[in-house]
Amino acid sequence: MAADRVAHVHLKDLTAESAERVRRGEIAFRRAVIDGMFTPLGSGDVDIAGVIRTLEAAGYRGWYVLEQDRALAAEPGPGTGPLADAVTSVQYLERLAAEL
């Protein structure tokens, strides 16, 4: 891997089952997002730790961008919604960074 060719990395986690249902055409992408296909980092099926370890081992020293997609029908309650998911993701990344 040529780490010097990677300018920045977008990190996103998801449930593989939901993604597969979208791929097979069983549900629409929007429906999957509404149903929570995208999860906080470390709680889905993507090997986020493996991706970051591979990048770091290859010499990557760029930015990591946290993406948290969530479709909202109404204002989320306290301690829920995309802000809570982002906090969970940041906490996961902090634990992972301590291991690297």
C-alpha positions as CSV (number, residue, x, y, z in Angstrom):
1,M,0.0,0.0,0.0
2,A,1.3,3.4,-0.9
3,A,0.3,5.4,2.2
4,D,1.7,8.6,0.7
5,R,-1.1,8.4,-2.0
6,V,-3.8,8.5,0.7
7,A,-4.8,12.1,1.5
8,H,-7.4,11.3,4.2
9,V,-9.6,8.5,5.3
10,H,-13.4,8.5,6.0
11,L,-14.3,6.0,8.7
12,K,-17.8,4.6,8.7
13,D,-19.2,1.4,10.3
14,L,-22.3,-0.6,9.3
15,T,-24.2,-3.8,9.8
16,A,-23.3,-6.2,7.0
17,E,-26.7,-7.8,7.0
18,S,-28.4,-4.4,6.2
19,A,-25.8,-3.6,3.5
20,E,-26.3,-7.0,1.9
21,R,-30.1,-6.5,1.9
22,V,-29.6,-3.2,0.1
23,R,-27.2,-4.9,-2.4
24,R,-29.7,-7.6,-3.1
25,G,-32.5,-5.0,-3.7
26,E,-34.6,-6.3,-0.7
27,I,-34.7,-2.8,0.8
28,A,-33.9,0.7,-0.4
29,F,-30.8,2.4,0.8
30,R,-32.8,5.1,2.5
31,R,-34.8,2.5,4.4
32,A,-31.6,0.8,5.6
33,V,-30.2,4.2,6.8
34,I,-33.5,4.9,8.6
35,D,-33.4,1.5,10.2
36,G,-29.8,2.1,11.5
37,M,-27.6,0.4,8.9
38,F,-24.8,2.8,9.9
39,T,-23.5,2.3,13.4
40,P,-21.0,4.0,15.7
41,L,-17.5,3.0,15.0
42,G,-16.6,-0.4,16.5
43,S,-20.2,-1.5,16.9
44,G,-20.8,-2.7,13.3
45,D,-19.2,-5.3,11.1
46,V,-16.4,-3.3,9.6
47,D,-12.9,-4.1,11.0
48,I,-12.2,-0.5,11.8
49,A,-9.3,-1.4,14.0
50,G,-7.8,-3.5,11.2
51,V,-8.2,-0.8,8.7
52,I,-6.4,1.8,11.0
53,R,-3.7,-0.7,12.0
54,T,-3.0,-1.4,8.3
55,L,-2.9,2.2,7.4
56,E,-0.6,3.2,10.3
57,A,1.7,0.2,9.6
58,A,2.0,1.4,6.0
59,G,3.1,4.9,7.2
60,Y,-0.2,6.8,6.8
61,R,-0.1,10.0,8.9
62,G,-3.0,11.8,7.5
63,W,-6.5,12.7,8.7
64,Y,-9.2,10.3,9.8
65,V,-12.7,11.7,9.3
66,L,-15.5,10.2,11.3
67,E,-18.8,9.8,9.4
68,Q,-22.0,9.1,11.2
69,D,-25.0,8.8,8.9
70,R,-28.4,8.8,10.6
71,A,-31.8,9.7,9.1
72,L,-34.0,11.6,11.6
73,A,-37.7,11.9,11.5
74,A,-37.8,14.0,14.7
75,E,-35.5,15.6,17.2
76,P,-33.7,12.9,19.1
77,G,-34.1,12.6,22.8
78,P,-31.3,13.4,25.3
79,G,-28.4,11.0,25.0
80,T,-29.6,9.6,21.7
81,G,-29.2,10.3,18.0
82,P,-26.2,11.2,15.9
83,L,-24.4,13.2,18.6
84,A,-24.5,10.3,21.0
85,D,-23.3,8.0,18.2
86,A,-20.4,10.4,17.4
87,V,-19.4,10.4,21.1
88,T,-19.4,6.6,21.1
89,S,-17.3,6.6,18.0
90,V,-14.8,9.1,19.4
91,Q,-14.5,7.0,22.6
92,Y,-13.9,3.9,20.5
93,L,-11.1,5.7,18.5
94,E,-9.5,6.9,21.8
95,R,-9.4,3.3,23.1
96,L,-8.0,2.2,19.8
97,A,-5.4,4.9,19.7
98,A,-4.2,3.9,23.2
99,E,-3.5,0.4,21.8
100,L,-1.5,1.6,18.8
